[in-house]
């Protein structure tokens, strides 16, 4: 990477309903690569039709997606930015109205109206993730990130609260993490040696237990399965919610013997001072979400002026248009509380920064 700033994967609802990359999605992402991000990651791209979690979501479950993905990867890399696809399946959080069927989950889940997957369906889901990674490589991307955070399907398997299975994918943490690890082994076997693999984890919430997530992260590193670990923390400097050891949530992961695996973090990092503070705590790169929405060229601005002051919130719709957001994306941003001027917003942005 030419710098240590990465575009965080951001839901934006800009692609076509069949998953094909739209011109709006293309402009949004390539404008960030042009603006200097050392690594540009797509929004969550669903690996099966039944895994679609949002309207207008990018897809990577069919070869029909290859032309758009190939064009996207080529342009990102033309700006000397590493091109990564985030691979995703919504599981129980894939709305029935969107996928046309009952959502799937490791176990029956009344709250989400989801049914338990059969063993064969779990195995098909694992294969779909691997095939999606192969598709990303064929499209020219440098690698993929597996979305195992924010309560989506891989996180659902990791959770002892949600996963009540009695087959080989349930019970102990070793069993519950099998889908994630089998996907990783499959990608390693079937993609090139230089193909990058990362994993996004939530250290808490969504049924996650901090000590278990530390164990998962440590095993990912020890097994040599990943190049980077992406910890989504909502607030990089917060204390754990369910642990009283007197250290920050981030410290549990910076203290790991990372053996060359790079650690990236996301969560309320907007100003240069906040970025530097996180760097000083031992992370390898910073993932910018809101800041990247506000300024497509945040890295270039920061390189030119270390005292650069990002725009204050809320900002106007016109500001967002000049930063490469489509009308669809701007409408989506209006539900982020306090983000767009003259709109009330009703959801805290930490909740929906969910790609």
N, C-alpha and C positions, 0 to 999 in steps of 0.2 A: 504494500500500500504506500502511496506517495505521501499520505498523512494519516493521522489517527482519528479521523472523523468519518463515521459511517452513517448513511441514510437508514434510519430505522424503518422496518416494514410497517406500512400504514394503510389501514383500510380506507378506501376512497370511493368505491362504488362506480368507478368510471368505465369499466370494461363492458363488453357486450354480454347479454344474458347467456349466450352459449359458451362463455369463457374466453372467447377470442379477444386478444389485446386490441383495444381501441386506440384511435389517434390521441384521444385525451390522456389515456394512460401512458402512451408512448411519450407525449410531450412532458407530462409531469415528471416522469423518471429520468428521461435524458436531460432535462433542464437541470436536475440536481447533479448529474454526472458532469455536465458542462460547468456547473458552479463550483466544482472542486472537490466533491466528496471522494475520498479515497476508495470507498466501497459503496456501491449502490445496490440496495436490496429491494426486490419487488414487494408488493403487498402479498398477503397470504394467497397462494394459488392452490385451489382444491384439486386433490388427486383422484377423486371419484365424484360423479354427479351427485350422489347422495351425501357427499361431504360439504356441499355448498352452504356457506354460512351467511352470506350477504348478497343483496341484489348487486348486479354489475361486478361480480367478483371474477378476477383473472382465473383462468383454468389451465391445467396442465395434464389432464386425464386423457387427451386424445391427440393423435398426430395432426388433426385439423388445427391445433393450436400452434404447431411448429412455425409456420411462416411469420406470424406476428411475434412470437418469442425470439426467433432468429434475428429479425430486424431490430428488435429491442436490444438484445445482447450486443449486436454489432455496434450500435450507436453508443451504448454505454462504454464499451471498451475503447471506442475511438477517442473518447475523452480521458483515456488512461485511468479509468475507474474500474475496479474489480466488480464483475457482474454476478450477482447471486439471486437465485429464486428461493423464496420461502415456501416450503411444502406444508400443506394443511389439510385437515379433515375436521369438520365441525362436530361430528359425533352427535350427541344428544342436543347440541346447540345449533344444529342445522334445522331451520324452521320447516315444519311440515308443508306450509303454504308455498315455500320456495322449492322444495325438492320433490313434492308430489307423493310423499310416502311417509310412514312413521319414522321419526328419527331413530338412529342406532346408538347404542351405548354398550359399555361392557356388561352392564346389568340392567334389568328393568328399572326405570326411573319415572316415578309418578309425576314429580314436579315438572319435568320437561316433556312428559308424554312419550318417552322413548322406550324401546324394547331392547332386550338383551340380544347381542349378536351371537350367532352360532359360531362354533369353532371354525367352520369353513369360511364364514364371513370375515372373521378376524384375519385368517390367513390370506384371504383375497385383498383385504385392506393393506396388509403388510406388503404384498406383491405390488399393489397399486402405488405405494410410496416409492418403491424401488424403481418401477417402470417410469415414474415421473422424474426421478433423478436422471435416469438414462436419457429421457427426452430433453431434459435441461442441458445435459452435456451435448447432445446432438444439435441443439439450438445454438451452442457456442458459449453458454454460461460457464463461468469459472468454478461454480460450485452451487451447493444448496444448503439451506438451513431447515432442519426439521422443527416444526412448531409443536413443542411439547409443553406449552405453557397455557395460562389463561383459561383453563377449564375446557380445552378442546380435546379431541379424542385421545391423543397420546397421554395428555395429562389425566384424562378420565381413567385410563388404565393404571396410571401411577398412583392414583388416589385410593387409599384403603377404605375411604368412606363411600366412594362411588362404585368401585370395582368389588363386587361381591361374588365373582365367578368361582367355580369349583374345578375348572379344567386347568391346564398348564399355564393359563394366562391370569390366574387369580390366586389369592392367598398371600404368600410371602412377598416382600418387596422384590426378591429375585424373580419371582413369577410375574408380578405386575409390570416389571420393566422389560419383560421379554419382547413385546411388540416393538418398542423403541430400539432395543439392541439387535433384534433380528433384521429390522430395516437397515440399520447402520452396517451390519455385516454384509447384507445383500448389496448395498451401494458400493462398499469397498471391493467386493468381488467382481462387480459388473461395470464399474466405471474406472476411468483411467487413474493411474497412480498420482497424477497431479491435480485431480479433481478435489476441490475443497469441500469439507463437510463441517457444518456447525449445528448446534442444538440450542434452542431457546427454552429455558426453564423458568418457572415461577417458584421462588423459594418458599412462598406461603400463600394463603388464600386458595380458593378453588379446591379445597380438600387436600391441599399439599401440607406435608409436615416438614418443617425446616431440616431436622436431622436426617430424614430420609432423602431430601433433595441434595444435601451435602454428600451423602453416600453415593447417590446416582452420579453427581458431578465428578466425584473422585474416581469412580469406576470407569466412566467415560474417558477420563484422562489416562488412567493406568492401562486400560485396554488398547490405547492408541487408536481410538475410533474416530476422533474428531480433531480438526485443526483449531476450531474456536468454540467457546462457550459464551452464550448470550444470556445474561441474567436480567430479566425484566422485573424491576423493583418498585415501580410507581414513584418512589422517592429514594434516590441512591444513598441518601444520608440518614435514612430512618433506622430506628431500632426495631428488632423483631417484635411481632405481636404476641408470640407464644413462647418466648424464651427469655430468661432473665439472667443471662451470663454477663451482662454489662458491656457488650460490644455490639457494634452496628451489624445490620443484616449483611452488608457488603463484606465485612471482615471475615465471615465464615467462608467466603469464596476466594478472597485475596490471599488468605492464609494457606490454601491448598498448595501442595507441591504440583505445579501445573506442567512440569516437564515439557515446556515449549508450547503448550496449548495457550492460545491467546484468549484473554478474558475481556469481553465487552459488556458494557452496562447501559441501561436506559432508565430514565426516571427523573423528571423535573430538572433537567440540565438545559439551561437556556443561555446564560451569560458566559463570557470567557472566564470569569473568576470561578464559576461553578464547575466548568470543564476542567480547569487547572486543579481545583481542589480534588476532584475525582481522580485525576491522573496521579496526583501526589499520594493517593491512598493505595496505589498499586495496580490499577487497571491498565490494560493495553490499548484499548480504544474506546471511544465514546459513540454511542448511538443517539442521534438527534432526531426527534420526531416533531414536536411543536416548533422548535427553532428552525427546522428545515422547511416547514410549511411557511413560516414567516419570511424566510430568506433562502431562495434557491441557491444562492452563492455564498452561504455562510462561511464555508472553508476559505474561499478566496478573500472575503472581507476580513476574516480573522488573520490570515496570513499577511495581509497588507497593513493591518492595524490591530495590535494586540489589545488595544483599549476600545475596540469596536463595541458599540452599544446596540443590541438588537431592539427591534420595534417593541413598544409596550402594547399590551393587550387592553382592550379589544382593538382590532384593526378593521378597516373597511373592506367591503366586498371587492371594491376596486383594487385595493392593495393586493388581495389574494389573486385577483385576475392577472395582475402584472407579474405575479410570482409563479404563474403557470398552472393555476388551479382552474378546472373547468367549472361551468355553472353547476353541474351535478355535485362535484366535490365541495363547492362553496355551500350549497344547500345542506350537505352532510355536516359541514363544519358549524353550521348554525345551531346544531343541537349540543355543541360543546359549550358549556356554561362559561360566559365571559370571554369568548374568543372573537366573535364577529359583532361589530357595532350594530346597535338598533335591533338586536335579537335577544330574547330572554335566555335561550338555551335551557335544557333541563337535565342534562346528564353530565356528571363530572368527567372531564376528559381523561382522567386516569382509568376510568372504567371502560371507555370505548377506544382507547389507544391499544387495540387488541389484535393487531396482526402480528 
